[in-house]
Amino acid sequence: MNVATHIQIPAEDRQRADLYNFLGVILSSPPDEIMLAQVAGLSGDDTDLGQAITILAKLAKLSKPKMVEREFNNLFIGVGRGELLPYASYYMTGFLNEKPLATLRLDMSRLGLARSETVFEPEDNIASLMEIMAAMIVGRFGEPVPLQEQRNFFNTHIAPWARVFFADLEGAEGSVFYAPVGTVGRTFIEVEAEAFRMSGQV
């Protein structure tokens, strides 16, 4: 049973969680035909984030699953390694499986979170971090995590590098479908960082 379905979440927080979850899903594996159709149905407003979502939706209408799968593999998997390494440790230290990953595992343990047995990527993968934020906001594994805890997690594990990663995704040589995903991610991280700054006055 999903505990979150029985918890009343403010609409704004639900939207935040939905966007974190969307980024987590689309960065964890290439979208299939159903997912592409769902993305094609999105619509944005006149904000920078809304315009990025609109561009992504238009591109999704023109994209085929096989084409996006090839792009995903070239960007994130490749032969040996992809064009980008979407890990906090790499972006923060230049190496994989470093202190940022150990720190994340400690915080996940404290929050009662654990990596799924079906997931083999290190936990500091950008997709995992997006999904963790969504889970914290809606209380997927218990009560929703207080805003201060969300801010601390964001400032420790996401803010130091995610904006740079998403900017790299926007400009990556192999990015077509994923270029506006990068724009959505970068813009959303900027919005979240400012909101957390205002909430904590830090």
N, C-alpha and C positions, 0 to 999 in steps of 0.2 A: 504494500500500500504506500502511495506517495503522500507523506505527511503534509507536504506543501499544499495539497489540494484542500486541506481543512483549515488553513491559516489565512486570515484576511490580510492581504498585502495592499498597501496604497497603490493606486494606479500608476503613479510615477515610478515607484520601485519595481512594479511588475514590468513596466516597459524597459527599465534598465536591465532587469534580469533577462528579459526576452532578447535584448540586443547582445548581451554577453553570451547567452546561450547560442544564439545564431552564429556569432563569430567562432565560438568553440566548435560547433558542428561543422561549419564550412571550412575550418582550418584543420580539422582532424582527419578528414577523408574527402575525396572529390565528390561533389553532389551528383546524385542519380537524376533520372528524368523527372521524378516526382519533386525532388528538392529544387531543381531548376525551375519547374513550373511554379512552385511556391515563391521563389525569389522573383520570378517574372511578374508575379501579382502584387509585389510590394509597391508602395507609393510614398514619396517623401514630400516635405514642405519646402519652404524657401530658405531654410537655414542651410549652413554648409553641410551638416550631417544629412539633412533631408535631400539635398541635391545629389549627394554622393549615393544615397540609397536609390534615387530615381535613375541615375546612370547605371548602377549595378542591375536594376530590374530590366532596363532596356537591353543590356548586354546579355542577360540570362535568356531573354526571348530569342536571341540569335545564336545561342550556344547549344552544342550537342554534348551529351555526357562523355563520349569518347575523347572529344577535343579537350574538354576541361580536365579529364583524367590525365591526359598526356601532359598538359600544362602543370597540373598539381605534382606529378611525378618529377618533372624537370625542375620545378622550383624547390621541392622539399625532400626528394628522395635521390634522384639521379643515379649515375653509375659511380658508386663510392660515396658521393654526397650530392645534394641538390645545390641549386644556386644560392639558397638561403638556409641558414641553420637557426630554426625558430626556438631557441632555448635561452632562458635567462642567464645561465652560467656562461654561455658563449658570448652573449652581448655584454655582460658585466665584467667578465674576466679574460675573455679571449680563448677559453678552453671549456670543454664539456665536462659535466659531472663535478663541478667545483663547489665552493662554499655556498653560493646562492641556492643550489639544489639541496644541500644539507640543511640550510636554514629553513627552506620551504618545507621539508619533511618534518622538521620539528614543529613548525606552526600547524601543519596539517594534522599531526598527531594530537596537538593540544586542542584543535577544533573538532576532533573526532572524525577526521576525513582520512581515507586511505585510497590508494590507487586500485582501480578495478583489476581483477586477476586476468581480464581479457585484454588489458592495455599494457603494451611493452615499452612505450615511449617513456623517457624520464619525465617526472612530474612537472619540471619547469618548462615543458613545452608550452608555447603560447596558447594552443587550443585547450590544454588542461587548465591553465590559469583562468581563461575566460569562463570555462565551465564551473570552476570552483567559485568564482565571484557570483555567478548566477545562483549557485546552490546556497551560498551564504545569504544572499538577499531574500530568497523566498523560503528559506528554512527547509531545504530538500531533505536534510538529514536530522531534523529536529526543529528547534525554534529558529526563526530568522536571527541572523547575527546582528547585534547592535551596530549602528552607523559608525561609531568610533572604532570598533573592531574591523569593519569593512575598510575604513580609511587606513588603519594601520597595515592591513594586509596589502592593500593597493599600493601604498607608499613604499612598502618594503619589497614587494615581489613583482609589481607591474610598472609603476611610474618610472623607475630608473632606466627602463629599456624598451618598453612596448611601443612607445611612440616612434622611436628610431626604427624598430623592426617594421612597423606598419609603413613608415615612409620608404624603407628599403623595398618593401613589397610593391608599393606604388610604382617605384622606378625600376624594378627588376627587369632585365632584358627579356625574360620569359613570361612576364606578366601581361595578360590580356584580360581574361575574365577576373583574375585576382588583383588587377590594378585598382579597380574601384572598391574591392574588398579592403585593400590597404587604406584607401581614402576613408572609408567608413570607420575602420578601426582606429586610424590616427585621429580623426576628428572626434570620435566618441571618447577616446582616452583623454584628449584635451578638455572636453566638456566635463568628464568625471574628475579630472585633476583639479579643475577650477572649483567645481562643486564641493569637493572634499576640502579644498583650501578654505573656502568660505565657511564651511560647517565647522571647521576646527580652528579657523583663524591662524593658520600656520603658513 
